Amino acid sequence: MTPTRKAHLQIHFCVLLWGFTAILGKLITLPALPLVWWRMLLVVAALALVPRVWRGLRAMSGRTILAYAGIGALVALHWLTFYGAIKLSNASVGATCMALGTVFVAMIEPWLTRTRFSKRELALGVMVLPGVAMVVGGVPAGMRAGIAVGAVSALLVAIFGSLNKRMVEHGDPLTVTALELGAGVLTLSLLAPLMPLVFPAFAGPLLVTPSTHDAWLLLGLALACTLLPFSLSLVALRHMSAFAQQLAVNLEPVYAIILAALLLGEQRELTTLFYVGVVIILAAVFIHPLLGRPHRVDPELLGTAEAKS
């Protein structure tokens, strides 16, 4: 099996696990801010027990640590807006908004990773826009604020995914996960006092102990749906572009919508127009491999990899 093929299988496994995050986010009763804070804190606490993480951290330069910490702040803001979108709408809508990341990545990745701009990728990204319009038209008016917040979340995932692609060879995946999510915990801790003023719908006390129900769900969210797929996605990113990864992530709404229908009965809240829009959005996932797009490799990253081998 080629490294690129293995990377695609790894990222699809990650997407399957991520499909549960929207469901757990809806089932957990905490507001968006404490939900994300506990999710990140639990992952960092688990990784702090792994000696490999500390060895990797000592091997990093201060500049690299700061770069990963900045990416971690973006990750925290992405998850905050993602779960905010779910709380303002539902799991199906929040997950579907992530497909907008394809458009953003097509424009952002070439600039951040110093690769050639692809008109084909932009065209594939633009393909999702009619689907998004149908999704907006297929949800109750009260849920449309969730779509707006979800679009911001998709922009943030495009930025930090492209930055991770640029930095992917500069650290051990577990160390990078711990560093980014640790920085995310700090970011949310600093934002917490301002959140009731800036966005009251997301606000909530951080240090209140979750209920037993929420605690078990948070553990599953942190370990099975965050630690494992987040680290594995960084490994996969060494052999695929951020755009290809984002296209695969567009399958997340499929899993989320199926699970939401089975577990939450959300199909009663949405119209046929919504599901037609989802089909259009996800079509790009299947069209992309058929076009035979070659895997692009940043020459600087290639040189770094060869130097390490």
N, C-alpha and C positions, 0 to 999 in steps of 0.2 A: 504494500500500500504506500502510495506517495505521501510525503509530508502534507501537501496541500489537501489531498483527499482526506487524510486523517484529521486535519484541522477542521474541514467542513463537517465531518461526523461529530467532532467534539463540540462545535458550536451549536449544532442541532440538538445535541443532548442538553447543553446549557439552556437553550430556548425552551425545551420541554419543561425543565425545572422552573424557569422564569415564568412559565405559563401559570404556575400556582401562586405567584407573588400577588397578582391582582386579587385572586380569590381570598388569600389570607389577609390582604390589606383591607378587604371589605368586611371580613369576619372579625378582625381585631377591632375592639371598640374604642381604642385610643385615638385621639386626633392625629393628624398627619405628622406634626413635629415630634411629639414623643415616640410615635411609632417608628419613625426613621432613626431617631436617636438611639432607641433601645436596639434596633436591628443592627446598627453599625457597632455599637458598644459591645454587644455579645460576640460579634465576629472578632473584634480586636482583642477582647479578653481571651478567647479561645486561641488565637494566634500568638498571644504573648507567652503561652506555655510551650511554644515550639522553638527549640534552640536554633534551628535553621533560619528562622526569621531574624533573630538577633545577629547571627553571623552575617547575613545578607545586609543588614542595616549598617553594621560596622564597615562593610566593604564599600559603601556608597560615599560619594563626595557630598559636601554640604550643598552644592548647587543642585545635584540630582535629587537630594532629599527635598529641597524646597520646590523643585519642579513637580515631583509626585504629590507633595502636600497641596499645591495649587490645583492639581487635577482632582484630588480628593475633595476639595471644597466644591468643585463643580459636580462631582458625583452626589454629594450630599444635597445640593440644590435640585439636581435632577430627581432624586428619590422623593424629596419633599414635595415637588410639584406633581410628580407622578401619583403619589398617594393622595395629594390634595385633589387632583382631577378625579380620582376614584371616589373620594368622599363627596365631591360636588356632583357627581353623576352616578356611575356604577362601574363595576369591574370590566365589563365588555367595552364600554366607551373609553375608559382610561387606557386600556391595553391597545385599542385600535389607534389611538392618537400617536402611538409610538412609530407607526408606519410613516408618519411625516418626516421622521429622521432620515429617510432615504433621500429626500430632496435636499435637506440641509447637508448631509454628508457629501453628496455629489458636488456641492459648491465649496465646502469647507476643507475636505480631506486633501485635495491637490495643493492647496495653499499651505496647510500645516505640515504635511509630510513631504513636500517638495517633489511631488509626482506630477505627471502630465495631466492636464484637464481633459476629461472625456465627455464629448457631446453625447455619446451613447448612454453614459451613466446619468447625465442630467435628464435625458429624454425618459429613461426608466423612472427617474425620480418624479418627473412631471406627470407621468402616467397615474400616479396615486391621487392627483388633485381632484379629478372628477369623482373618484370614490369618496374622498374626504367630504366633498360637497353633499353627496348623498347621505353620508353618515350624519352630517350636521342636520340635514332635513329629516332624517329618520329617527331623531330623538326628541323627547319632550322639550319645550322651551326652557324649562327649569334646569335642564342638564347642560345647556350650551356654555355656561361658565366653565364647566368641567372640561369641555373641548378646548377652550381658549387656554386654560392652564396646562392641559395636556400638550398643546402645541409648543408652549414654552419648554416643557419637559423634553420634548423631542429635539428641540434645538440644543439643549444642554447635553443630551446624550450624544449628539453628533459632534459637538466640540470636544468633549472629554474622550470619546472613542477615537477621534482622529489624533488627539494629543497622546493617548496611550499607544497608538500605532507608531508615532514618531519616537516614543521613549521605550518601546517594548524590549529592546536588547540591553537596557541599562540596569536591569535588576531582576532578582529572583521573583517569580510570580507570587509566592506566598508573602515575601517581604513587601513587595509592591502593594499587595492587597491590604496588609496590616497598616502600611504607611498611609495609603490613600484613605482608608476608612477611619483611621485614627484622626487624620486631619479633618475628615468629615464630622466626626463627633465634636471636635473642637469648634468647627464652624457653626454647627447647630447650637452648641452651648452659648456661643457669643450672640447668636441671632435670637435666642429664646426671649430675652427681655424686650426686644423690639417687635416680636411677632404679633402680640395683641394689638399694637398700633398699626403695623404695616398690613397684616393679613390675618385678622382675627379668626377666620375659618380654619386656619392651620394650627393655631396656637393651642398650647396645653402644657401643664407642668411636667418637667422632665424627671424629677426625683420621686414622683409618686409611684409606689410599687404596683405593677400591673396585677390585675386579678389572676387567679389560677388559670382561668380560661384563656386570657390573653397571654399569660406567661408561656404556656405550652405552644400556642400558635407562634409566638415570637421566637421561641427556640427553633421550631421547624423552619420559620422564615429565615432566620440568621444562619443556621448551619446547612440545611439541605438546599435552600433556595438562594443563598447569598455566598457563603464561603466557598463551597464547591464550584458553582458555575462561574463566579467572578474570577477565581484563580485559573480555572480551566480555560476561560475565554481569553485570558492574557497569554496563555500558552498557544492557543489556536491563532492568535493575532500575529504570531511570528511568521506564519505561512499563508496569510490571506490579507487582503486589504480591509480597511475599515468599512468601505462601501459594501463589499461582499458579506462581511459580518452583519452589517445593518440590514441587508436584504434578508438574510436568514432570520434575523430577529423579528422581521415582519410576520413570521409564522406564530409569534407569541399570541396575537389576538385569537388565532384559531383555537389554540389550547384553552385560552382564557374564556372565550365565548362558550365553548362546549362545556367546560367545567362550571361556568356561571349558570348555564341553563340547567345542568344536572343538579347542582348543589344549592343555587340561590334562586332559581326560577326567573332569571332576568329576561328571558325571551318574552315575557308578558309586558315588559316595559318598552320594548323596541318594535319598530315597524319593519315591514319587508324592505323598504327603501334603505334602511340601515344595513341590512345583510347584503343587499346588492352592492352597496358601497364597499363593504368589507371584501367582497369577491374581487372587485376591480383593484383595490389596494394590493391584495395579495397576489394578483396575477403577475406582477413584476418579479416576485420571488421565483416563479417557475420559468418566466421568459429569460431571465438573466443567464442561467446556465446554458440554455439552448443557443445563446448568441456566441458561446465559446470565448468569452472574454478572458484573455490571458491574465495571469496573476502578475500584478505590477510590484516590483521590488525597488525600494528606494536605494540608489547606489551607495549612499552613506551607511544605511543599515546593513547592506550586503558586505561592505568593507569591514564593518564592526564584527559581524558574524564570522567572517573569514579570519579575522585577527584572533578571535577566541578559539578557533578550532585547531 
